[in-house]
Amino acid sequence: MALPWVLILIVAGAVGFHLASPWWQTPVASNWQQMDDALMLTLFITAAAFVLINLFLAYVVWRFRHRDGVRAASEHGNKALEAWLVGLTTVGIVALLAPGLSVYAKLIHPPADAMVFEVLGQQWQWHYRLPGKDGKLGLTDVRYMSAANPFGINPDDPDGQDDVLVQGQEIHIPINRPVKVMLRSQDVLHDFFVPQFRTRMNMVPGMVTSFWFTPTKAGKFEVMCAQLCGIGHFNMRSYVVVDSAEAYATWLAVQPVFAARAAASVTGGGGTATPAAAAVDPVHQGRLLAQSRGCVACHSADGSAGVGPSWKGLYGRMETMTDSATVKVDEAYLKQSITDPKARVVRGFAPVMPQQQFSDADLDALLAYIKSLGGPAAH
Protein backbone atom coordinates (compact mmCIF):
# COMPACT_ATOMS: atom_id res chain seq x y z
CA MET A 1 0.00 0.00 0.00
CA ALA A 2 1.26 3.47 -0.91
CA LEU A 3 -0.60 5.51 1.74
CA PRO A 4 1.45 4.36 4.81
CA TRP A 5 4.68 5.22 2.99
CA VAL A 6 3.28 8.62 2.01
CA LEU A 7 2.51 9.36 5.68
CA ILE A 8 6.01 8.28 6.73
CA LEU A 9 7.59 10.51 4.06
CA ILE A 10 5.47 13.46 5.21
CA VAL A 11 6.71 12.98 8.79
CA ALA A 12 10.34 12.71 7.67
CA GLY A 13 10.03 15.75 5.39
CA ALA A 14 8.41 17.92 8.08
CA VAL A 15 11.08 17.04 10.66
CA GLY A 16 13.87 17.64 8.15
CA PHE A 17 12.40 21.01 7.08
CA HIS A 18 12.26 22.29 10.66
CA LEU A 19 15.79 21.15 11.43
CA ALA A 20 17.09 22.96 8.33
CA SER A 21 14.92 26.08 8.77
CA PRO A 22 16.83 29.38 8.22
CA TRP A 23 14.93 30.98 11.14
CA TRP A 24 16.33 28.48 13.63
CA GLN A 25 17.15 30.68 16.63
CA THR A 26 18.37 34.12 15.56
CA PRO A 27 20.50 35.43 18.48
CA VAL A 28 19.62 39.12 18.17
CA ALA A 29 17.75 39.68 21.46
CA SER A 30 19.72 38.58 24.51
CA ASN A 31 16.92 38.39 27.06
CA TRP A 32 14.92 35.71 25.28
CA GLN A 33 16.54 32.55 26.59
CA GLN A 34 13.29 31.82 28.43
CA MET A 35 11.38 32.46 25.21
CA ASP A 36 13.65 30.08 23.32
CA ASP A 37 13.12 27.47 26.03
CA ALA A 38 9.33 27.87 25.80
CA LEU A 39 9.43 27.66 22.00
CA MET A 40 11.61 24.56 22.10
CA LEU A 41 9.30 22.90 24.63
CA THR A 42 6.30 23.69 22.41
CA LEU A 43 8.17 22.40 19.37
CA PHE A 44 9.13 19.13 21.05
CA ILE A 45 5.61 18.47 22.40
CA THR A 46 3.84 19.25 19.12
CA ALA A 47 6.53 17.43 17.10
CA ALA A 48 6.20 14.33 19.24
CA ALA A 49 2.41 14.41 18.87
CA PHE A 50 2.68 14.95 15.10
CA VAL A 51 5.17 12.12 14.61
CA LEU A 52 3.41 9.62 16.87
CA ILE A 53 -0.08 10.28 15.49
CA ASN A 54 0.99 10.04 11.85
CA LEU A 55 3.13 6.94 12.39
CA PHE A 56 0.26 5.35 14.32
CA LEU A 57 -2.08 6.26 11.46
CA ALA A 58 0.32 4.68 8.95
CA TYR A 59 0.46 1.52 11.06
CA VAL A 60 -3.34 1.34 11.37
CA VAL A 61 -3.83 1.82 7.63
CA TRP A 62 -1.34 -0.99 6.94
CA ARG A 63 -2.37 -3.34 9.78
CA PHE A 64 -6.10 -3.17 9.14
CA ARG A 65 -6.04 -2.92 5.37
CA HIS A 66 -8.79 -4.67 3.44
CA ARG A 67 -7.59 -8.08 2.26
CA ASP A 68 -9.18 -11.35 1.17
CA GLY A 69 -12.65 -10.12 1.99
CA VAL A 70 -11.84 -9.58 5.69
CA ARG A 71 -12.89 -6.17 7.06
CA ALA A 72 -11.76 -4.56 10.32
CA ALA A 73 -14.45 -4.36 13.01
CA SER A 74 -15.08 -1.08 14.85
CA GLU A 75 -15.54 -0.80 18.63
CA HIS A 76 -17.37 2.02 20.45
CA GLY A 77 -17.44 3.24 24.04
CA ASN A 78 -13.94 2.40 25.26
CA LYS A 79 -13.98 4.43 28.48
CA ALA A 80 -10.44 3.50 29.51
CA LEU A 81 -9.03 4.72 26.21
CA GLU A 82 -11.10 7.93 26.40
CA ALA A 83 -9.82 8.60 29.94
CA TRP A 84 -6.21 8.18 28.81
CA LEU A 85 -6.73 10.50 25.84
CA VAL A 86 -8.38 13.19 27.99
CA GLY A 87 -5.63 12.93 30.60
CA LEU A 88 -2.78 13.10 28.13
CA THR A 89 -4.39 16.00 26.27
CA THR A 90 -4.83 17.92 29.52
CA VAL A 91 -1.22 17.39 30.51
CA GLY A 92 -0.07 18.49 27.05
CA ILE A 93 -2.15 21.69 27.13
CA VAL A 94 -0.90 22.61 30.61
CA ALA A 95 2.69 21.94 29.53
CA LEU A 96 2.18 24.28 26.56
CA LEU A 97 0.32 27.09 28.35
CA ALA A 98 2.18 27.40 31.65
CA PRO A 99 5.62 28.31 30.20
CA GLY A 100 4.00 30.63 27.67
CA LEU A 101 2.15 32.58 30.36
CA SER A 102 5.35 32.88 32.38
CA VAL A 103 7.31 34.17 29.38
CA TYR A 104 4.56 36.64 28.47
CA ALA A 105 4.61 38.07 32.00
CA LYS A 106 8.35 38.72 31.62
CA LEU A 107 7.89 40.07 28.08
CA ILE A 108 5.72 42.99 29.25
CA HIS A 109 7.68 43.94 32.39
CA PRO A 110 10.93 45.68 31.33
CA PRO A 111 13.89 46.54 33.55
CA ALA A 112 13.77 49.92 35.30
CA ASP A 113 16.64 51.27 33.18
CA ALA A 114 15.07 50.42 29.80
CA MET A 115 14.89 53.21 27.25
CA VAL A 116 11.50 53.80 25.61
CA PHE A 117 10.28 54.43 22.11
CA GLU A 118 6.70 54.57 20.89
CA VAL A 119 5.27 53.17 17.67
CA LEU A 120 2.03 54.41 16.12
CA GLY A 121 0.51 52.19 13.43
CA GLN A 122 -1.59 53.83 10.75
CA GLN A 123 -2.82 52.51 7.42
CA TRP A 124 -0.25 51.81 5.97
CA GLN A 125 2.74 53.38 7.67
CA TRP A 126 4.62 53.61 10.95
CA HIS A 127 5.34 56.66 13.13
CA TYR A 128 8.03 56.64 15.82
CA ARG A 129 8.44 58.84 18.90
CA LEU A 130 11.17 59.04 21.55
CA PRO A 131 11.27 60.97 24.81
CA GLY A 132 13.40 64.11 24.79
CA LYS A 133 16.12 65.16 27.22
CA ASP A 134 13.62 65.12 30.11
CA GLY A 135 13.17 61.36 29.58
CA LYS A 136 9.37 61.68 29.50
CA LEU A 137 6.87 61.23 26.69
CA GLY A 138 4.26 63.96 26.48
CA LEU A 139 0.57 63.32 27.07
CA THR A 140 -1.54 62.48 24.03
CA ASP A 141 -5.19 62.74 23.10
CA VAL A 142 -7.07 61.89 19.91
CA ARG A 143 -8.42 65.47 19.85
CA TYR A 144 -4.98 66.73 18.89
CA MET A 145 -4.27 64.23 16.10
CA SER A 146 -3.54 65.85 12.73
CA ALA A 147 -1.18 65.54 9.79
CA ALA A 148 1.42 67.58 11.66
CA ASN A 149 0.73 65.81 14.97
CA PRO A 150 -0.03 62.14 14.22
CA PHE A 151 0.57 61.06 17.83
CA GLY A 152 -1.92 63.62 19.17
CA ILE A 153 0.63 65.17 21.54
CA ASN A 154 -0.97 67.72 23.85
CA PRO A 155 0.59 71.05 22.79
CA ASP A 156 0.07 72.44 26.32
CA ASP A 157 2.00 69.63 28.02
CA PRO A 158 5.59 70.76 28.74
CA ASP A 159 6.80 67.14 28.80
CA GLY A 160 5.88 66.78 25.13
CA GLN A 161 7.67 69.82 23.74
CA ASP A 162 11.02 68.00 23.43
CA ASP A 163 9.57 64.68 22.28
CA VAL A 164 11.59 63.38 19.32
CA LEU A 165 9.44 62.68 16.24
CA VAL A 166 11.44 60.40 13.98
CA GLN A 167 11.62 61.39 10.33
CA GLY A 168 10.99 58.64 7.79
CA GLN A 169 10.46 54.94 8.34
CA GLU A 170 13.56 54.03 10.37
CA ILE A 171 13.90 53.93 14.14
CA HIS A 172 17.42 53.66 15.58
CA ILE A 173 18.22 52.09 18.95
CA PRO A 174 21.54 51.54 20.76
CA ILE A 175 23.06 48.10 21.03
CA ASN A 176 23.18 46.19 24.35
CA ARG A 177 20.61 48.43 26.06
CA PRO A 178 17.15 47.26 27.18
CA VAL A 179 14.41 48.81 25.06
CA LYS A 180 10.71 49.09 25.91
CA VAL A 181 8.48 49.38 22.85
CA MET A 182 5.11 51.10 23.42
CA LEU A 183 2.52 50.39 20.73
CA ARG A 184 -0.59 52.28 19.62
CA SER A 185 -2.88 52.19 16.61
CA GLN A 186 -4.60 55.16 15.03
CA ASP A 187 -7.20 53.24 13.04
CA VAL A 188 -7.38 49.41 12.88
CA LEU A 189 -5.58 46.39 14.30
CA HIS A 190 -1.87 46.28 13.46
CA ASP A 191 0.99 44.13 14.75
CA PHE A 192 4.60 45.27 15.21
CA PHE A 193 6.80 42.35 14.17
CA VAL A 194 10.56 42.10 13.62
CA PRO A 195 11.23 38.41 12.83
CA GLN A 196 14.83 38.44 14.06
CA PHE A 197 13.72 39.68 17.49
CA ARG A 198 11.46 36.61 17.78
CA THR A 199 8.63 38.56 19.33
CA ARG A 200 5.65 40.61 18.23
CA MET A 201 2.73 42.44 19.77
CA ASN A 202 -0.73 43.47 18.61
CA MET A 203 -1.58 47.17 18.33
CA VAL A 204 -5.19 47.72 19.35
CA PRO A 205 -7.06 51.02 18.80
CA GLY A 206 -7.73 52.70 22.15
CA MET A 207 -5.06 50.69 23.99
CA VAL A 208 -1.33 50.94 24.68
CA THR A 209 0.46 47.59 24.47
CA SER A 210 4.16 47.00 25.04
CA PHE A 211 7.05 44.56 25.14
CA TRP A 212 10.80 44.83 25.67
CA PHE A 213 14.04 43.30 24.47
CA THR A 214 17.79 43.91 24.51
CA PRO A 215 19.39 44.05 21.04
CA THR A 216 22.77 42.35 20.96
CA LYS A 217 23.66 42.52 17.28
CA ALA A 218 24.11 45.67 15.18
CA GLY A 219 22.30 45.77 11.87
CA LYS A 220 19.19 46.85 9.98
CA PHE A 221 16.12 44.70 10.58
CA GLU A 222 12.83 44.93 8.71
CA VAL A 223 9.58 45.71 10.51
CA MET A 224 6.41 44.07 9.22
CA CYS A 225 2.76 44.36 10.13
CA ALA A 226 1.56 40.91 11.16
CA GLN A 227 -2.17 41.72 11.21
CA LEU A 228 -4.18 42.02 8.01
CA CYS A 229 -4.95 45.74 8.20
CA GLY A 230 -6.28 46.58 4.76
CA ILE A 231 -5.40 46.50 1.10
CA GLY A 232 -1.97 48.11 1.63
CA HIS A 233 -1.02 45.71 4.44
CA PHE A 234 1.65 43.91 2.38
CA ASN A 235 3.66 47.13 2.01
CA MET A 236 3.44 48.36 5.62
CA ARG A 237 7.14 48.03 6.33
CA SER A 238 9.93 49.97 7.96
CA TYR A 239 13.23 49.26 9.72
CA VAL A 240 14.77 49.04 13.16
CA VAL A 241 18.46 49.94 13.02
CA VAL A 242 20.63 48.74 15.91
CA ASP A 243 23.59 51.15 16.26
CA SER A 244 26.62 51.59 18.41
CA ALA A 245 26.15 54.16 21.18
CA GLU A 246 28.10 56.78 19.19
CA ALA A 247 26.17 56.22 15.94
CA TYR A 248 22.87 56.31 17.83
CA ALA A 249 23.76 59.65 19.47
CA THR A 250 24.68 61.11 16.06
CA TRP A 251 21.38 59.97 14.52
CA LEU A 252 19.33 61.22 17.48
CA ALA A 253 20.90 64.68 17.36
CA VAL A 254 19.44 65.46 13.92
CA GLN A 255 15.88 64.28 14.61
CA PRO A 256 13.25 67.03 15.00
CA VAL A 257 11.40 67.66 18.26
CA PHE A 258 7.68 68.27 18.58
CA ALA A 259 7.95 71.98 19.42
CA ALA A 260 10.04 72.71 16.31
CA ARG A 261 7.80 70.68 14.02
CA ALA A 262 4.68 72.35 15.42
CA ALA A 263 6.23 75.78 14.81
CA ALA A 264 7.20 74.80 11.27
CA SER A 265 3.67 73.56 10.63
CA VAL A 266 2.21 76.88 11.75
CA THR A 267 4.64 78.76 9.52
CA GLY A 268 3.85 76.50 6.58
CA GLY A 269 0.15 77.14 7.04
CA GLY A 270 0.43 80.79 6.11
CA GLY A 271 3.16 82.38 8.18
CA THR A 272 6.46 83.77 7.01
CA ALA A 273 8.87 81.07 5.91
CA THR A 274 12.36 81.05 7.38
CA PRO A 275 15.39 81.05 5.03
CA ALA A 276 16.06 77.43 5.98
CA ALA A 277 12.50 76.43 5.15
CA ALA A 278 12.64 78.32 1.86
CA ALA A 279 15.80 76.43 0.89
CA VAL A 280 14.14 73.03 1.21
CA ASP A 281 13.60 71.31 -2.15
CA PRO A 282 9.82 70.78 -2.38
CA VAL A 283 10.26 67.71 -4.62
CA HIS A 284 12.59 66.08 -2.10
CA GLN A 285 10.24 67.07 0.71
CA GLY A 286 7.31 65.58 -1.19
CA ARG A 287 9.20 62.32 -1.78
CA LEU A 288 9.95 62.00 1.94
CA LEU A 289 6.33 62.85 2.75
CA ALA A 290 5.05 60.15 0.38
CA GLN A 291 7.27 57.61 2.12
CA SER A 292 6.47 58.67 5.69
CA ARG A 293 2.71 58.92 5.11
CA GLY A 294 2.47 55.53 3.43
CA CYS A 295 1.49 56.80 -0.04
CA VAL A 296 4.10 54.55 -1.65
CA ALA A 297 2.23 51.51 -0.37
CA CYS A 298 -0.39 52.01 -3.08
CA HIS A 299 1.06 54.46 -5.63
CA SER A 300 4.26 53.54 -7.45
CA ALA A 301 6.71 56.09 -8.86
CA ASP A 302 8.00 53.89 -11.68
CA GLY A 303 4.81 53.03 -13.56
CA SER A 304 4.35 49.59 -11.99
CA ALA A 305 0.82 48.47 -11.11
CA GLY A 306 -0.41 49.00 -7.58
CA VAL A 307 -3.51 49.39 -5.46
CA GLY A 308 -3.88 52.95 -6.77
CA PRO A 309 -2.82 54.69 -10.01
CA SER A 310 0.94 55.05 -10.51
CA TRP A 311 2.23 58.61 -10.13
CA LYS A 312 4.67 58.23 -13.02
CA GLY A 313 3.33 60.25 -15.95
CA LEU A 314 0.16 61.08 -14.02
CA TYR A 315 0.16 64.90 -13.97
CA GLY A 316 -1.72 66.33 -16.93
CA ARG A 317 -3.13 62.97 -18.00
CA MET A 318 -6.80 62.39 -18.75
CA GLU A 319 -8.40 59.82 -16.43
CA THR A 320 -11.79 58.11 -16.70
CA MET A 321 -13.79 57.94 -13.47
CA THR A 322 -16.12 55.16 -12.32
CA ASP A 323 -19.08 57.29 -13.47
CA SER A 324 -17.54 57.41 -17.01
CA ALA A 325 -16.65 61.11 -16.66
CA THR A 326 -13.23 62.14 -18.00
CA VAL A 327 -11.09 64.36 -15.81
CA LYS A 328 -7.73 66.05 -16.40
CA VAL A 329 -5.23 65.40 -13.62
CA ASP A 330 -4.34 68.95 -12.57
CA GLU A 331 -3.64 70.56 -9.19
CA ALA A 332 -7.32 70.94 -8.30
CA TYR A 333 -8.06 67.29 -9.07
CA LEU A 334 -5.02 66.03 -7.14
CA LYS A 335 -5.83 68.12 -4.07
CA GLN A 336 -9.38 66.81 -4.04
CA SER A 337 -8.22 63.21 -4.58
CA ILE A 338 -5.78 63.45 -1.67
CA THR A 339 -8.03 65.19 0.85
CA ASP A 340 -11.33 63.54 -0.24
CA PRO A 341 -10.32 60.37 -2.12
CA LYS A 342 -13.82 58.93 -2.47
CA ALA A 343 -15.21 62.03 -4.23
CA ARG A 344 -13.89 60.78 -7.58
CA VAL A 345 -12.50 57.30 -8.13
CA VAL A 346 -10.54 56.27 -11.22
CA ARG A 347 -12.11 53.43 -13.17
CA GLY A 348 -10.44 50.10 -12.44
CA PHE A 349 -9.46 50.97 -8.86
CA ALA A 350 -11.33 50.30 -5.62
CA PRO A 351 -12.38 53.22 -3.35
CA VAL A 352 -10.14 52.08 -0.48
CA MET A 353 -7.90 55.10 0.10
CA PRO A 354 -8.41 56.56 3.60
CA GLN A 355 -9.09 60.27 3.91
CA GLN A 356 -5.87 62.24 4.41
CA GLN A 357 -5.08 65.41 6.35
CA PHE A 358 -2.22 67.59 5.13
CA SER A 359 -1.09 71.11 5.88
CA ASP A 360 -1.01 73.45 2.88
CA ALA A 361 2.80 73.29 2.81
CA ASP A 362 2.83 69.47 2.84
CA LEU A 363 0.15 69.31 0.16
CA ASP A 364 2.16 71.65 -2.09
CA ALA A 365 5.30 69.53 -1.57
CA LEU A 366 3.42 66.34 -2.42
CA LEU A 367 2.04 67.93 -5.61
CA ALA A 368 5.56 69.08 -6.56
CA TYR A 369 6.79 65.51 -6.22
CA ILE A 370 3.94 64.12 -8.35
CA LYS A 371 4.62 66.77 -11.01
CA SER A 372 8.31 65.83 -11.05
CA LEU A 373 7.38 62.29 -12.12
CA GLY A 374 6.27 63.62 -15.49
CA GLY A 375 3.13 63.81 -17.54
CA PRO A 376 1.62 61.81 -20.40
CA ALA A 377 3.90 60.87 -23.25
CA ALA A 378 3.68 63.14 -26.31
CA HIS A 379 2.07 61.61 -29.38
C-alpha positions in Angstrom: 0.0 0.0 0.0 1.3 3.5 -0.9 -0.6 5.5 1.7 1.5 4.4 4.8 4.7 5.2 3.0 3.3 8.6 2.0 2.5 9.4 5.7 6.0 8.3 6.7 7.6 10.5 4.1 5.5 13.5 5.2 6.7 13.0 8.8 10.3 12.7 7.7 10.0 15.8 5.4 8.4 17.9 8.1 11.1 17.0 10.7 13.9 17.6 8.1 12.4 21.0 7.1 12.3 22.3 10.7 15.8 21.1 11.4 17.1 23.0 8.3 14.9 26.1 8.8 16.8 29.4 8.2 14.9 31.0 11.1 16.3 28.5 13.6 17.1 30.7 16.6 18.4 34.1 15.6 20.5 35.4 18.5 19.6 39.1 18.2 17.7 39.7 21.5 19.7 38.6 24.5 16.9 38.4 27.1 14.9 35.7 25.3 16.5 32.5 26.6 13.3 31.8 28.4 11.4 32.5 25.2 13.6 30.1 23.3 13.1 27.5 26.0 9.3 27.9 25.8 9.4 27.7 22.0 11.6 24.6 22.1 9.3 22.9 24.6 6.3 23.7 22.4 8.2 22.4 19.4 9.1 19.1 21.1 5.6 18.5 22.4 3.8 19.2 19.1 6.5 17.4 17.1 6.2 14.3 19.2 2.4 14.4 18.9 2.7 14.9 15.1 5.2 12.1 14.6 3.4 9.6 16.9 -0.1 10.3 15.5 1.0 10.0 11.9 3.1 6.9 12.4 0.3 5.3 14.3 -2.1 6.3 11.5 0.3 4.7 8.9 0.5 1.5 11.1 -3.3 1.3 11.4 -3.8 1.8 7.6 -1.3 -1.0 6.9 -2.4 -3.3 9.8 -6.1 -3.2 9.1 -6.0 -2.9 5.4 -8.8 -4.7 3.4 -7.6 -8.1 2.3 -9.2 -11.4 1.2 -12.7 -10.1 2.0 -11.8 -9.6 5.7 -12.9 -6.2 7.1 -11.8 -4.6 10.3 -14.5 -4.4 13.0 -15.1 -1.1 14.9 -15.5 -0.8 18.6 -17.4 2.0 20.4 -17.4 3.2 24.0 -13.9 2.4 25.3 -14.0 4.4 28.5 -10.4 3.5 29.5 -9.0 4.7 26.2 -11.1 7.9 26.4 -9.8 8.6 29.9 -6.2 8.2 28.8 -6.7 10.5 25.8 -8.4 13.2 28.0 -5.6 12.9 30.6 -2.8 13.1 28.1 -4.4 16.0 26.3 -4.8 17.9 29.5 -1.2 17.4 30.5 -0.1 18.5 27.1 -2.2 21.7 27.1 -0.9 22.6 30.6 2.7 21.9 29.5 2.2 24.3 26.6 0.3 27.1 28.3 2.2 27.4 31.6 5.6 28.3 30.2 4.0 30.6 27.7 2.2 32.6 30.4 5.4 32.9 32.4 7.3 34.2 29.4 4.6 36.6 28.5 4.6 38.1 32.0 8.3 38.7 31.6 7.9 40.1 28.1 5.7 43.0 29.2 7.7 43.9 32.4 10.9 45.7 31.3 13.9 46.5 33.5 13.8 49.9 35.3 16.6 51.3 33.2 15.1 50.4 29.8 14.9 53.2 27.2 11.5 53.8 25.6 10.3 54.4 22.1 6.7 54.6 20.9 5.3 53.2 17.7 2.0 54.4 16.1 0.5 52.2 13.4 -1.6 53.8 10.7 -2.8 52.5 7.4 -0.2 51.8 6.0 2.7 53.4 7.7 4.6 53.6 10.9 5.3 56.7 13.1 8.0 56.6 15.8 8.4 58.8 18.9 11.2 59.0 21.6 11.3 61.0 24.8 13.4 64.1 24.8 16.1 65.2 27.2 13.6 65.1 30.1 13.2 61.4 29.6 9.4 61.7 29.5 6.9 61.2 26.7 4.3 64.0 26.5 0.6 63.3 27.1 -1.5 62.5 24.0 -5.2 62.7 23.1 -7.1 61.9 19.9 -8.4 65.5 19.9 -5.0 66.7 18.9 -4.3 64.2 16.1 -3.5 65.9 12.7 -1.2 65.5 9.8 1.4 67.6 11.7 0.7 65.8 15.0 0.0 62.1 14.2 0.6 61.1 17.8 -1.9 63.6 19.2 0.6 65.2 21.5 -1.0 67.7 23.9 0.6 71.1 22.8 0.1 72.4 26.3 2.0 69.6 28.0 5.6 70.8 28.7 6.8 67.1 28.8 5.9 66.8 25.1 7.7 69.8 23.7 11.0 68.0 23.4 9.6 64.7 22.3 11.6 63.4 19.3 9.4 62.7 16.2 11.4 60.4 14.0 11.6 61.4 10.3 11.0 58.6 7.8 10.5 54.9 8.3 13.6 54.0 10.4 13.9 53.9 14.1 17.4 53.7 15.6 18.2 52.1 18.9 21.5 51.5 20.8 23.1 48.1 21.0 23.2 46.2 24.4 20.6 48.4 26.1 17.1 47.3 27.2 14.4 48.8 25.1 10.7 49.1 25.9 8.5 49.4 22.8 5.1 51.1 23.4 2.5 50.4 20.7 -0.6 52.3 19.6 -2.9 52.2 16.6 -4.6 55.2 15.0 -7.2 53.2 13.0 -7.4 49.4 12.9 -5.6 46.4 14.3 -1.9 46.3 13.5 1.0 44.1 14.7 4.6 45.3 15.2 6.8 42.3 14.2 10.6 42.1 13.6 11.2 38.4 12.8 14.8 38.4 14.1 13.7 39.7 17.5 11.5 36.6 17.8 8.6 38.6 19.3 5.7 40.6 18.2 2.7 42.4 19.8 -0.7 43.5 18.6 -1.6 47.2 18.3 -5.2 47.7 19.4 -7.1 51.0 18.8 -7.7 52.7 22.1 -5.1 50.7 24.0 -1.3 50.9 24.7 0.5 47.6 24.5 4.2 47.0 25.0 7.0 44.6 25.1 10.8 44.8 25.7 14.0 43.3 24.5 17.8 43.9 24.5 19.4 44.1 21.0 22.8 42.3 21.0 23.7 42.5 17.3 24.1 45.7 15.2 22.3 45.8 11.9 19.2 46.8 10.0 16.1 44.7 10.6 12.8 44.9 8.7 9.6 45.7 10.5 6.4 44.1 9.2 2.8 44.4 10.1 1.6 40.9 11.2 -2.2 41.7 11.2 -4.2 42.0 8.0 -4.9 45.7 8.2 -6.3 46.6 4.8 -5.4 46.5 1.1 -2.0 48.1 1.6 -1.0 45.7 4.4 1.6 43.9 2.4 3.7 47.1 2.0 3.4 48.4 5.6 7.1 48.0 6.3 9.9 50.0 8.0 13.2 49.3 9.7 14.8 49.0 13.2 18.5 49.9 13.0 20.6 48.7 15.9 23.6 51.1 16.3 26.6 51.6 18.4 26.2 54.2 21.2 28.1 56.8 19.2 26.2 56.2 15.9 22.9 56.3 17.8 23.8 59.7 19.5 24.7 61.1 16.1 21.4 60.0 14.5 19.3 61.2 17.5 20.9 64.7 17.4 19.4 65.5 13.9 15.9 64.3 14.6 13.2 67.0 15.0 11.4 67.7 18.3 7.7 68.3 18.6 7.9 72.0 19.4 10.0 72.7 16.3 7.8 70.7 14.0 4.7 72.4 15.4 6.2 75.8 14.8 7.2 74.8 11.3 3.7 73.6 10.6 2.2 76.9 11.7 4.6 78.8 9.5 3.8 76.5 6.6 0.1 77.1 7.0 0.4 80.8 6.1 3.2 82.4 8.2 6.5 83.8 7.0 8.9 81.1 5.9 12.4 81.1 7.4 15.4 81.0 5.0 16.1 77.4 6.0 12.5 76.4 5.1 12.6 78.3 1.9 15.8 76.4 0.9 14.1 73.0 1.2 13.6 71.3 -2.1 9.8 70.8 -2.4 10.3 67.7 -4.6 12.6 66.1 -2.1 10.2 67.1 0.7 7.3 65.6 -1.2 9.2 62.3 -1.8 10.0 62.0 1.9 6.3 62.8 2.8 5.0 60.2 0.4 7.3 57.6 2.1 6.5 58.7 5.7 2.7 58.9 5.1 2.5 55.5 3.4 1.5 56.8 0.0 4.1 54.5 -1.7 2.2 51.5 -0.4 -0.4 52.0 -3.1 1.1 54.5 -5.6 4.3 53.5 -7.5 6.7 56.1 -8.9 8.0 53.9 -11.7 4.8 53.0 -13.6 4.4 49.6 -12.0 0.8 48.5 -11.1 -0.4 49.0 -7.6 -3.5 49.4 -5.5 -3.9 53.0 -6.8 -2.8 54.7 -10.0 0.9 55.0 -10.5 2.2 58.6 -10.1 4.7 58.2 -13.0 3.3 60.2 -16.0 0.2 61.1 -14.0 0.2 64.9 -14.0 -1.7 66.3 -16.9 -3.1 63.0 -18.0 -6.8 62.4 -18.8 -8.4 59.8 -16.4 -11.8 58.1 -16.7 -13.8 57.9 -13.5 -16.1 55.2 -12.3 -19.1 57.3 -13.5 -17.5 57.4 -17.0 -16.6 61.1 -16.7 -13.2 62.1 -18.0 -11.1 64.4 -15.8 -7.7 66.0 -16.4 -5.2 65.4 -13.6 -4.3 68.9 -12.6 -3.6 70.6 -9.2 -7.3 70.9 -8.3 -8.1 67.3 -9.1 -5.0 66.0 -7.1 -5.8 68.1 -4.1 -9.4 66.8 -4.0 -8.2 63.2 -4.6 -5.8 63.4 -1.7 -8.0 65.2 0.8 -11.3 63.5 -0.2 -10.3 60.4 -2.1 -13.8 58.9 -2.5 -15.2 62.0 -4.2 -13.9 60.8 -7.6 -12.5 57.3 -8.1 -10.5 56.3 -11.2 -12.1 53.4 -13.2 -10.4 50.1 -12.4 -9.5 51.0 -8.9 -11.3 50.3 -5.6 -12.4 53.2 -3.4 -10.1 52.1 -0.5 -7.9 55.1 0.1 -8.4 56.6 3.6 -9.1 60.3 3.9 -5.9 62.2 4.4 -5.1 65.4 6.4 -2.2 67.6 5.1 -1.1 71.1 5.9 -1.0 73.4 2.9 2.8 73.3 2.8 2.8 69.5 2.8 0.2 69.3 0.2 2.2 71.6 -2.1 5.3 69.5 -1.6 3.4 66.3 -2.4 2.0 67.9 -5.6 5.6 69.1 -6.6 6.8 65.5 -6.2 3.9 64.1 -8.3 4.6 66.8 -11.0 8.3 65.8 -11.0 7.4 62.3 -12.1 6.3 63.6 -15.5 3.1 63.8 -17.5 1.6 61.8 -20.4 3.9 60.9 -23.3 3.7 63.1 -26.3 2.1 61.6 -29.4 
